[in-house]
Amino acid sequence: LGVGVVVLAGVAYGAGLLLDHGDVPNGTTALGVDIGGSTKDDAVKTLEGALKDRRTQPLKLTVDGKPQTLDPAKAGLDVDAQTTVRDAAGRDYNPVSVIGSLFGGTRTAKPAMIVDDEKLEIALRNVAGPAGAAKDGGITFENGKAVPHYGAPYKSLDVEASKSKVAEAYRQRVTGGTDAPVALAAVTQQPKVDKATVDRVLKQFAEPAMSGMVTVRTDAAHAVSFSPQKSIPKFLSFKVVNGDLVPYYDRPALQQLYGETFSGVLVARGDGSKKPVSVEDVAGAVGKALLGTTSAERIQTIATNGD
């Protein structure tokens, strides 16, 4: 009897191998889709066709009870159908799998999920909205003056905690087609910039910066001035970096303001070459001029001889 069982098993095993001549073993499913017994190209087409809506339709969210949607493509969420099929392809010589395929046995391929962490974070911050940023504290320029804004605790989406929850909800949807809203909670956040930091930057930089006109020049014939009322606020602002307020110079806006002022002027560089005045040259000089406390200090000269 034992020998007979072995012989029958051997025959079944051989039959299973003979009949299973596709790239993807018979009985293979991926994300609930039967791709077994087909070539890799056909399996990819079958999988992509079956998953089309599940992959692309917006995810339903609720943020603190309020309905929202999230576009998977913009959030960096997807399924790599080709990698999923490639990983599932190839002969499976396991006797249990081969014989099982003759009697309707199945094997489940692991899906190759794509989660772009950076895109997902940006998308979730967009869902959270600008409310939090408005309460983080900062400094703006109004009517030629520096105006402080002090932060306060606020409720906002916990982006870090939400990323894994949304990624898992997307995986479940493409696997089973379920589309239940993902409940994301808003939590109390502390302002990223405290009052002491706002007051320090206001006194040390923002107020001096807006105290009067500044001028950048290379020589008497090539000079440009910027005023607190009209031009400085167009290129100067502050960014929050690790709880601090750091001056930010909008290079394109600055370049547009000085235009062709330094056209034809060459600056000696450290490697011995001479190149046109760059926006970095102007931004560096402007930064020094904005901190000037005397009329002379608020005029800065870009050295063209490399000194």
Secondary structure as a PSIPRED ss2 file (coil, helix, strand):
# PSIPRED VFORMAT (PSIPRED V4.0)

   1 L C   1.000  0.000  0.000
   2 G H   0.000  1.000  0.000
   3 V H   0.000  1.000  0.000
   4 G H   0.000  1.000  0.000
   5 V H   0.000  1.000  0.000
   6 V H   0.000  1.000  0.000
   7 V H   0.000  1.000  0.000
   8 L H   0.000  1.000  0.000
   9 A H   0.000  1.000  0.000
  10 G H   0.000  1.000  0.000
  11 V H   0.000  1.000  0.000
  12 A H   0.000  1.000  0.000
  13 Y H   0.000  1.000  0.000
  14 G H   0.000  1.000  0.000
  15 A H   0.000  1.000  0.000
  16 G H   0.000  1.000  0.000
  17 L H   0.000  1.000  0.000
  18 L H   0.000  1.000  0.000
  19 L H   0.000  1.000  0.000
  20 D C   1.000  0.000  0.000
  21 H C   1.000  0.000  0.000
  22 G C   1.000  0.000  0.000
  23 D C   1.000  0.000  0.000
  24 V C   1.000  0.000  0.000
  25 P C   1.000  0.000  0.000
  26 N C   1.000  0.000  0.000
  27 G C   1.000  0.000  0.000
  28 T E   0.000  0.000  1.000
  29 T E   0.000  0.000  1.000
  30 A E   0.000  0.000  1.000
  31 L C   1.000  0.000  0.000
  32 G C   1.000  0.000  0.000
  33 V E   0.000  0.000  1.000
  34 D E   0.000  0.000  1.000
  35 I C   1.000  0.000  0.000
  36 G C   1.000  0.000  0.000
  37 G C   1.000  0.000  0.000
  38 S C   1.000  0.000  0.000
  39 T C   1.000  0.000  0.000
  40 K H   0.000  1.000  0.000
  41 D H   0.000  1.000  0.000
  42 D H   0.000  1.000  0.000
  43 A H   0.000  1.000  0.000
  44 V H   0.000  1.000  0.000
  45 K H   0.000  1.000  0.000
  46 T H   0.000  1.000  0.000
  47 L H   0.000  1.000  0.000
  48 E H   0.000  1.000  0.000
  49 G H   0.000  1.000  0.000
  50 A H   0.000  1.000  0.000
  51 L H   0.000  1.000  0.000
  52 K H   0.000  1.000  0.000
  53 D H   0.000  1.000  0.000
  54 R H   0.000  1.000  0.000
  55 R H   0.000  1.000  0.000
  56 T H   0.000  1.000  0.000
  57 Q C   1.000  0.000  0.000
  58 P C   1.000  0.000  0.000
  59 L E   0.000  0.000  1.000
  60 K E   0.000  0.000  1.000
  61 L E   0.000  0.000  1.000
  62 T E   0.000  0.000  1.000
  63 V E   0.000  0.000  1.000
  64 D C   1.000  0.000  0.000
  65 G C   1.000  0.000  0.000
  66 K E   0.000  0.000  1.000
  67 P E   0.000  0.000  1.000
  68 Q E   0.000  0.000  1.000
  69 T E   0.000  0.000  1.000
  70 L E   0.000  0.000  1.000
  71 D C   1.000  0.000  0.000
  72 P C   1.000  0.000  0.000
  73 A C   1.000  0.000  0.000
  74 K C   1.000  0.000  0.000
  75 A C   1.000  0.000  0.000
  76 G C   1.000  0.000  0.000
  77 L E   0.000  0.000  1.000
  78 D E   0.000  0.000  1.000
  79 V E   0.000  0.000  1.000
  80 D C   1.000  0.000  0.000
  81 A H   0.000  1.000  0.000
  82 Q H   0.000  1.000  0.000
  83 T H   0.000  1.000  0.000
  84 T H   0.000  1.000  0.000
  85 V H   0.000  1.000  0.000
  86 R H   0.000  1.000  0.000
  87 D H   0.000  1.000  0.000
  88 A H   0.000  1.000  0.000
  89 A C   1.000  0.000  0.000
  90 G C   1.000  0.000  0.000
  91 R C   1.000  0.000  0.000
  92 D C   1.000  0.000  0.000
  93 Y C   1.000  0.000  0.000
  94 N C   1.000  0.000  0.000
  95 P H   0.000  1.000  0.000
  96 V H   0.000  1.000  0.000
  97 S H   0.000  1.000  0.000
  98 V H   0.000  1.000  0.000
  99 I H   0.000  1.000  0.000
 100 G H   0.000  1.000  0.000
 101 S H   0.000  1.000  0.000
 102 L H   0.000  1.000  0.000
 103 F C   1.000  0.000  0.000
 104 G C   1.000  0.000  0.000
 105 G C   1.000  0.000  0.000
 106 T C   1.000  0.000  0.000
 107 R E   0.000  0.000  1.000
 108 T E   0.000  0.000  1.000
 109 A E   0.000  0.000  1.000
 110 K C   1.000  0.000  0.000
 111 P C   1.000  0.000  0.000
 112 A C   1.000  0.000  0.000
 113 M E   0.000  0.000  1.000
 114 I E   0.000  0.000  1.000
 115 V E   0.000  0.000  1.000
 116 D C   1.000  0.000  0.000
 117 D H   0.000  1.000  0.000
 118 E H   0.000  1.000  0.000
 119 K H   0.000  1.000  0.000
 120 L H   0.000  1.000  0.000
 121 E H   0.000  1.000  0.000
 122 I H   0.000  1.000  0.000
 123 A H   0.000  1.000  0.000
 124 L H   0.000  1.000  0.000
 125 R H   0.000  1.000  0.000
 126 N H   0.000  1.000  0.000
 127 V H   0.000  1.000  0.000
 128 A H   0.000  1.000  0.000
 129 G C   1.000  0.000  0.000
 130 P C   1.000  0.000  0.000
 131 A C   1.000  0.000  0.000
 132 G C   1.000  0.000  0.000
 133 A H   0.000  1.000  0.000
 134 A H   0.000  1.000  0.000
 135 K H   0.000  1.000  0.000
 136 D C   1.000  0.000  0.000
 137 G C   1.000  0.000  0.000
 138 G E   0.000  0.000  1.000
 139 I E   0.000  0.000  1.000
 140 T E   0.000  0.000  1.000
 141 F E   0.000  0.000  1.000
 142 E E   0.000  0.000  1.000
 143 N C   1.000  0.000  0.000
 144 G C   1.000  0.000  0.000
 145 K E   0.000  0.000  1.000
 146 A E   0.000  0.000  1.000
 147 V E   0.000  0.000  1.000
 148 P E   0.000  0.000  1.000
 149 H E   0.000  0.000  1.000
 150 Y C   1.000  0.000  0.000
 151 G C   1.000  0.000  0.000
 152 A C   1.000  0.000  0.000
 153 P C   1.000  0.000  0.000
 154 Y E   0.000  0.000  1.000
 155 K E   0.000  0.000  1.000
 156 S E   0.000  0.000  1.000
 157 L E   0.000  0.000  1.000
 158 D C   1.000  0.000  0.000
 159 V H   0.000  1.000  0.000
 160 E H   0.000  1.000  0.000
 161 A H   0.000  1.000  0.000
 162 S H   0.000  1.000  0.000
 163 K H   0.000  1.000  0.000
 164 S H   0.000  1.000  0.000
 165 K H   0.000  1.000  0.000
 166 V H   0.000  1.000  0.000
 167 A H   0.000  1.000  0.000
 168 E H   0.000  1.000  0.000
 169 A H   0.000  1.000  0.000
 170 Y H   0.000  1.000  0.000
 171 R H   0.000  1.000  0.000
 172 Q H   0.000  1.000  0.000
 173 R H   0.000  1.000  0.000
 174 V H   0.000  1.000  0.000
 175 T H   0.000  1.000  0.000
 176 G H   0.000  1.000  0.000
 177 G C   1.000  0.000  0.000
 178 T C   1.000  0.000  0.000
 179 D C   1.000  0.000  0.000
 180 A C   1.000  0.000  0.000
 181 P C   1.000  0.000  0.000
 182 V E   0.000  0.000  1.000
 183 A E   0.000  0.000  1.000
 184 L E   0.000  0.000  1.000
 185 A C   1.000  0.000  0.000
 186 A E   0.000  0.000  1.000
 187 V E   0.000  0.000  1.000
 188 T E   0.000  0.000  1.000
 189 Q E   0.000  0.000  1.000
 190 Q C   1.000  0.000  0.000
 191 P C   1.000  0.000  0.000
 192 K C   1.000  0.000  0.000
 193 V C   1.000  0.000  0.000
 194 D C   1.000  0.000  0.000
 195 K H   0.000  1.000  0.000
 196 A H   0.000  1.000  0.000
 197 T H   0.000  1.000  0.000
 198 V H   0.000  1.000  0.000
 199 D H   0.000  1.000  0.000
 200 R H   0.000  1.000  0.000
 201 V H   0.000  1.000  0.000
 202 L H   0.000  1.000  0.000
 203 K H   0.000  1.000  0.000
 204 Q H   0.000  1.000  0.000
 205 F H   0.000  1.000  0.000
 206 A H   0.000  1.000  0.000
 207 E H   0.000  1.000  0.000
 208 P H   0.000  1.000  0.000
 209 A H   0.000  1.000  0.000
 210 M C   1.000  0.000  0.000
 211 S C   1.000  0.000  0.000
 212 G C   1.000  0.000  0.000
 213 M C   1.000  0.000  0.000
 214 V E   0.000  0.000  1.000
 215 T E   0.000  0.000  1.000
 216 V E   0.000  0.000  1.000
 217 R E   0.000  0.000  1.000
 218 T E   0.000  0.000  1.000
 219 D E   0.000  0.000  1.000
 220 A C   1.000  0.000  0.000
 221 A C   1.000  0.000  0.000
 222 H E   0.000  0.000  1.000
 223 A E   0.000  0.000  1.000
 224 V E   0.000  0.000  1.000
 225 S E   0.000  0.000  1.000
 226 F E   0.000  0.000  1.000
 227 S C   1.000  0.000  0.000
 228 P C   1.000  0.000  0.000
 229 Q C   1.000  0.000  0.000
 230 K C   1.000  0.000  0.000
 231 S C   1.000  0.000  0.000
 232 I H   0.000  1.000  0.000
 233 P H   0.000  1.000  0.000
 234 K H   0.000  1.000  0.000
 235 F H   0.000  1.000  0.000
 236 L E   0.000  0.000  1.000
 237 S E   0.000  0.000  1.000
 238 F E   0.000  0.000  1.000
 239 K E   0.000  0.000  1.000
 240 V E   0.000  0.000  1.000
 241 V E   0.000  0.000  1.000
 242 N C   1.000  0.000  0.000
 243 G C   1.000  0.000  0.000
 244 D E   0.000  0.000  1.000
 245 L E   0.000  0.000  1.000
 246 V E   0.000  0.000  1.000
 247 P E   0.000  0.000  1.000
 248 Y E   0.000  0.000  1.000
 249 Y E   0.000  0.000  1.000
 250 D C   1.000  0.000  0.000
 251 R H   0.000  1.000  0.000
 252 P H   0.000  1.000  0.000
 253 A H   0.000  1.000  0.000
 254 L H   0.000  1.000  0.000
 255 Q H   0.000  1.000  0.000
 256 Q H   0.000  1.000  0.000
 257 L H   0.000  1.000  0.000
 258 Y H   0.000  1.000  0.000
 259 G C   1.000  0.000  0.000
 260 E C   1.000  0.000  0.000
 261 T C   1.000  0.000  0.000
 262 F C   1.000  0.000  0.000
 263 S C   1.000  0.000  0.000
 264 G C   1.000  0.000  0.000
 265 V C   1.000  0.000  0.000
 266 L E   0.000  0.000  1.000
 267 V E   0.000  0.000  1.000
 268 A E   0.000  0.000  1.000
 269 R C   1.000  0.000  0.000
 270 G C   1.000  0.000  0.000
 271 D C   1.000  0.000  0.000
 272 G C   1.000  0.000  0.000
 273 S C   1.000  0.000  0.000
 274 K E   0.000  0.000  1.000
 275 K E   0.000  0.000  1.000
 276 P E   0.000  0.000  1.000
 277 V C   1.000  0.000  0.000
 278 S C   1.000  0.000  0.000
 279 V H   0.000  1.000  0.000
 280 E H   0.000  1.000  0.000
 281 D H   0.000  1.000  0.000
 282 V H   0.000  1.000  0.000
 283 A H   0.000  1.000  0.000
 284 G H   0.000  1.000  0.000
 285 A H   0.000  1.000  0.000
 286 V H   0.000  1.000  0.000
 287 G H   0.000  1.000  0.000
 288 K H   0.000  1.000  0.000
 289 A H   0.000  1.000  0.000
 290 L H   0.000  1.000  0.000
 291 L C   1.000  0.000  0.000
 292 G C   1.000  0.000  0.000
 293 T C   1.000  0.000  0.000
 294 T C   1.000  0.000  0.000
 295 S C   1.000  0.000  0.000
 296 A C   1.000  0.000  0.000
 297 E C   1.000  0.000  0.000
 298 R C   1.000  0.000  0.000
 299 I E   0.000  0.000  1.000
 300 Q E   0.000  0.000  1.000
 301 T E   0.000  0.000  1.000
 302 I C   1.000  0.000  0.000
 303 A C   1.000  0.000  0.000
 304 T C   1.000  0.000  0.000
 305 N C   1.000  0.000  0.000
 306 G C   1.000  0.000  0.000
 307 D C   1.000  0.000  0.000
